[in-house]
Amino acid sequence: MHIEVRWPSDGDAAELTRLTAAEHDRAVALAAEGTLRRLWRIPGQHANWGLWEASDATVLHKAISSLPFFPWLAVTVHPLALHPNDPAPAAAR
């Protein structure tokens, strides 16, 4: 999943600080639940690529919309399926 934060340049600095802390806490909780598996920052951007796991699209939407920054996020979901030629060991799939 690709997520870009579109916080307004004239947005309230105190609210940005509050949301940033709340976003961290929610990411920790989603990771503990097994929904957020990995997260990479895109250098020079307020964006990231993440590996998320959910049983279906509704569960995934609920997790994404629980993020405090959700109203300011541009989210692109890239669903993945197992590939028969995946070189990863069977146990890792």
C-alpha positions as CSV (number, residue, x, y, z in Angstrom):
1,M,0.0,0.0,0.0
2,H,1.2,3.5,-0.8
3,I,0.2,6.3,1.5
4,E,0.8,10.0,1.0
5,V,0.0,12.5,3.8
6,R,-1.5,15.6,2.4
7,W,-1.4,17.8,5.4
8,P,-2.2,21.5,4.4
9,S,0.8,23.8,4.4
10,D,-1.2,26.2,6.6
11,G,-2.4,23.5,9.0
12,D,-2.3,24.0,12.7
13,A,1.2,23.1,14.0
14,A,-0.1,21.9,17.4
15,E,-2.7,19.7,15.7
16,L,0.0,18.3,13.5
17,T,2.1,17.4,16.6
18,R,-0.9,15.8,18.2
19,L,-1.9,13.8,15.1
20,T,1.7,12.6,14.6
21,A,1.9,11.2,18.1
22,A,-1.6,9.6,17.7
23,E,-0.6,8.1,14.3
24,H,2.5,6.5,15.9
25,D,0.4,5.0,18.7
26,R,-2.1,3.6,16.1
27,A,0.7,2.2,13.9
28,V,2.1,0.4,17.0
29,A,-1.4,-1.1,17.7
30,L,-1.9,-2.2,14.1
31,A,1.5,-3.8,14.1
32,A,0.7,-5.7,17.3
33,E,-2.6,-6.9,15.7
34,G,-0.6,-8.2,12.7
35,T,-2.3,-5.8,10.3
36,L,0.6,-3.5,9.7
37,R,3.5,-5.9,8.8
38,R,6.2,-3.5,7.5
39,L,6.6,0.2,6.7
40,W,9.1,2.1,4.7
41,R,9.5,5.9,4.4
42,I,9.9,7.4,1.0
43,P,12.9,9.8,1.3
44,G,12.1,13.5,0.7
45,Q,8.3,12.9,0.8
46,H,5.7,12.8,3.5
47,A,4.7,9.3,2.2
48,N,5.4,5.6,2.8
49,W,5.0,2.1,1.4
50,G,3.6,-0.4,3.7
51,L,2.9,-4.1,3.8
52,W,-0.5,-4.6,5.4
53,E,-2.5,-7.8,5.9
54,A,-6.2,-8.2,6.3
55,S,-8.8,-11.0,5.8
56,D,-10.8,-8.9,3.3
57,A,-11.1,-5.4,1.8
58,T,-13.7,-4.3,4.5
59,V,-11.3,-5.2,7.3
60,L,-8.5,-3.4,5.5
61,H,-10.6,-0.3,5.0
62,K,-11.5,-0.3,8.7
63,A,-7.8,-0.4,9.7
64,I,-6.8,2.4,7.2
65,S,-9.7,4.6,8.3
66,S,-8.7,4.2,11.9
67,L,-5.5,6.2,11.2
68,P,-5.6,9.6,12.8
69,F,-4.3,11.2,9.6
70,F,-7.0,9.4,7.5
71,P,-8.8,12.6,6.4
72,W,-5.5,13.9,4.9
73,L,-4.3,10.6,3.3
74,A,-4.1,9.6,-0.3
75,V,-4.1,5.8,-0.1
76,T,-3.4,3.4,-3.0
77,V,-3.9,-0.3,-2.2
78,H,-2.1,-2.9,-4.3
79,P,-3.6,-6.3,-3.5
80,L,-1.2,-9.1,-3.7
81,A,-1.6,-12.9,-4.2
82,L,0.9,-15.7,-4.0
83,H,2.9,-16.4,-7.1
84,P,3.8,-20.0,-8.0
85,N,7.4,-19.0,-8.8
86,D,8.0,-17.1,-5.6
87,P,11.5,-18.0,-4.5
88,A,10.7,-17.5,-0.8
89,P,10.7,-20.7,1.3
90,A,7.3,-22.3,1.6
91,A,7.2,-21.5,5.3
92,A,7.6,-17.8,4.6
93,R,4.5,-17.7,2.4
